Amino acid sequence: MNDLDARLLTAHERDDRPALVTLYSEAAEADLNEDAQGFYLTHAYVFALELGHPNAPTLHARLKALGREE
């Protein structure tokens, strides 16, 4: 398990949703596989929507750019 995976698990255990937005976004940046990027960005976006997080529009735009949304 790498450091990012460990931080994601810890954030889930703590139900730290703001951290999950950040960490899933970070995971999308770190992975070169477009399917993985879409997976991570979708998770980041869902948590951002739940929180009314200011990064939600940016995440949505990134998903659209990958052809994952609209």
Secondary structure, DSSP 8 states (H G I E B T S, - for coil): --HHHHHHHHHHHHT-HHHHHHHHHHHHHH---HHHHHHHHHHHHHHHHHHT-TTHHHHHHHHHHTT---
